[in-house]
Amino acid sequence: MKEFGYQRAGDVSGAVAVLDADPEARFLGGGTNLVDLMKTGVERPARLVDVRELPLDTIEEVPGGGLRIGATVTNSDLAAHPLVRQHYPALAQAVLAGASGQLRNMATVGGNLLQRTRCGYFADVSKPCNKRDPGSGCPAVEGEHHNHAILGASGHCVAVHPSDMGVALTAFDAVVSYETADGPGELPLAEFYLPVGDTPHRETALPQGALITAVTLPPAPVAGHSRYRKVRERASYAFAIGSVAAALEISDGTVTGARLAFGAVASRPWRARAAERVLVGAPATAETYAAAADAELAAAEPLRDNAYKVTLMRNLTVAVLTELTEETAR
C-alpha cells in the first residue's frame, strides 16, 4: 500500500478545501470499499480526509414530504429508521440485502453511491482495464463476464455497478446534494452516473473534489408499497447477479402508478422507464408484468456467458410485481 497522509475534517468547508488544494486526496467515510482498493493498489491517494465526524448523519422529513438522508448515515441506521421502513420499504430491504451486518455498521450512504465495480479485471492491477487504466482495453468482453452488463454497456467496459441501495434510490428519483469549493450543488441520481461510452473511468458527474452531503427522496406515495428483491449466487452475503426495486399503485385491477429499477445489469442502477410506460394504465396481471419486462429488456445486448440475465430479470420482475399485487388484494 502506498503511504498516505490522514486528517480528520472539522467541517464541510474545510474538508472540501483540502481536496480542492490536493486532487490526489480522497474523502474517507466507512472505508469499506476505498481501503480495500488501496490494499490492492487500485486506489493510491496521497491523503485521506476523514469525514465521518461531520454533522451529516441525520435522517429527517422535508417540507411537503420525502426524506433527507445525510451522507454519513450508516447503512445500518438507514435500514432501521422508522420513516424509511414506513415510506420507502424497498430502500430498507435493499440496504439489508447489501452487505454483512459488520459492513453495514461502517458503510455510509455517500460512500455506497461512490463504491466501485467488483469486476475482477478492475481489481487486479496486473490486468488491463479501461476503468482503471484508460485505453488499456477491456478483457472482460471476451474473458470472464458471467456477472457483467447486459444493458447500457460498450466495447470499452462491461462492468456493473454493485450498489443495492442505489437501485432503490434510483426507483424513487433521489437527488444527491454535494458541496464544492465553489458552493453547493445538486444532481438527480438519474444524472449522477455517467454512461459508459468510451470513458468508463469517468463514473459520475460530480465535480472534482465534491463532497456528497445528503441524498433527498422526494415525496412518492407509491413508494410506500414497494419491494426490493436480490438474486445472488449464494444465500449469504454476496453481490447481486440481478435485482429489482419495484413499487406499485393499483386501483380496480389497473396499475395507476409504477416505479421500477434494475440492479447488476449495467454500469449504473438502471431505471426501467420503458417497463413503467407499459405498466401504467394496464391490467395488474402477470401477462402485463411480463410484457413490461420484455419492453425494457428488448435493449439488452448480452455477452457470450451472461444471456441468462435476460431470463433472470424477466422472471424476477414478474415475481416481484406479482407479490406486490397480491399484497394489495389482501
Salt bridges, closest charged atoms under 4 A:
ASP22 OD2 - ARG47 NE 3.99
GLU24 OE1 - LYS2 NZ 3.82
GLU43 OE1 - ARG26 NE 3.55
GLU43 OE2 - ARG116 NH1 3.23
ASP124 OD2 - LYS127 NZ 3.08
GLU144 OE2 - HIS146 ND1 2.50
ASP164 OD2 - LYS230 NZ 3.08
ASP173 OD2 - ARG259 NH1 3.30
ASP173 OD1 - ARG271 NH1 2.64
ASP173 OD1 - ARG273 NH2 3.93
GLU203 OE2 - ARG116 NH2 3.00
GLU203 OE2 - LYS131 NZ 3.26
GLU233 OE2 - HIS146 NE2 2.77
GLU276 OE2 - ARG271 NE 2.68
ASP294 OD1 - ARG314 NE 2.63
ASP305 OD2 - HIS145 NE2 3.84
ASP305 OD2 - ARG304 NH2 2.79
GLU323 OE1 - ARG227 NH1 2.43
GLU323 OE2 - ARG229 NH2 2.54
GLU327 OE1 - HIS225 NE2 3.55
GLU327 OE2 - ARG227 NH2 1.96
